[in-house]
Amino acid sequence: MASTKDFWKSEDGVLESSLVMIPLVITFLIAFQLVIAINYRNIEIATLQSGVSSSALSGEVTNQDQIISLTDASGAPLRLLIRNQEKKIPNLLPRFSFLADAANRSTDVTAIAVMEEKP
C-alpha cells in the first residue's frame, strides 16, 4: 500500500509537463487570436455593408464617405458610395519580440454600394 501512496505523492515528470504545456498554450492562443480576428472582420464587413446600403438608398452621406461618379455602358450616370472602417481587435497574446505589431491589431474593412437616384 505504501508504494501506491508514494506514487501519487511523487513529482516525477512535473518539469517535463510544464515544458510541454508552455508551447501548447502559446499555440492555442495564436490559433484563438486568428479565429477572433476572422470573426471580428466578418462581423464588421456585414454591419458596414448594411449601413452603406441603407445610406445609399436614403441618400445620407457622412464626412468619411467617398462618392465616385461613373457611367455605365448605356451612358447612364452611376454613383458609388464607398466607406472605410477600422476597429481594434482584442489582444490575447502577450507581447513577444517576434510579434512586431502586437499592439496594432485591427480590422480594416471597406463597403461599396450604388447610390440610387431619387425619382
N, C-alpha and C positions, 0 to 999 in steps of 0.2 A: 504494500500500500504506500510505502514511503517513496517508491520510485515514481508513481503517478503524481503524487503531491509535488515532488521535485520537478517533474516535467512541466507542470503548469506554472510554477514559480520561476522557471528558467527564462532568461532573457536572451538566449541564443538566437541570432538572426534579426535582432532589432535594428542594427545598423544597416544591414543589407536591405531590409524592408523600407527604411526611410530613404535610402539611396535610390530605390526603385520608385517610390511614391512621389518624390520631388519632380522628376521629369514627366511623370504621368499627370500630375496636377497641372503643370505648365502646359502640356499638350492639350488637356481638356479645356483650359481657359482660352487658349488660342482658338480652338475649334468653336467654342461657345461664343467668343468675340466675333468670329466670322458669321455665325448664324444670326447674332443680334444685328450686325451691320447690314446683312442682306435683308432682314425683315424690316429694319428701320427704313432702308431705301425703298422697298416695295410699298410700305405704308405712305411714305412721303410722295412717291410718284402718284399713287391713287388719289390722295387728298388734293395735291396740287393740280392734277389734271381735271378733277371735278370742279375746283374753284375757277380754273381758267376757262373751262367750257361754260360755266354759268356766267362768268364775266363777259365772254364773247357773245353770248346770246342776249344779255341785258345791255351791253354796250358800256358797262362800267369799267374804267381803266384806272390803275393806280400809277404812282410815280415810278415804280420799279419795272413796270411792263414795257415791252418793246412792241411797236406795231410796224409791220413790214407790208408795204403795198406792192402787189404783183398783178399781172394779168394772166388769165388762163388762155387756153388755145383758141377760144372763140373771141377773145378780146375783152371779155368782161373783167371788171376790176375785182381783185381779191385782197382782203386784208387779213394778215396773220397776227395773232396775239401771242406773244412769247413771254413767259415768266420763269425766272430762275429762283431757286430757294436753296439755302444751305443751312443745315442744322447739325449740331454736335451729337455724337452718339456716346452712350456710357462707356467708360473705360474699365474693363475687368482685369486687365493685365497691369502688374506693377511696372514701373519704369525700368526697362532693361536697356543696356547700352546698345544692343543690336537693333532695337526698335527706335529709330531716329525720331520719327514724328509721332510718338505715342500720345502726346498731349493734343495733337491737332486732328483727331479722328472726327470726320464729319461726312454727312451725305450731301451731295450736290446734285440736285435734280432740275430738269427743265421740262416744261409743259408747253405744248403748242395747240392752238385752236384757231379755226377760221371764224372771223367775225361776220355775222350775218347783217345784211343791210335791212334797216327797218323800212317797212312799206309805208 
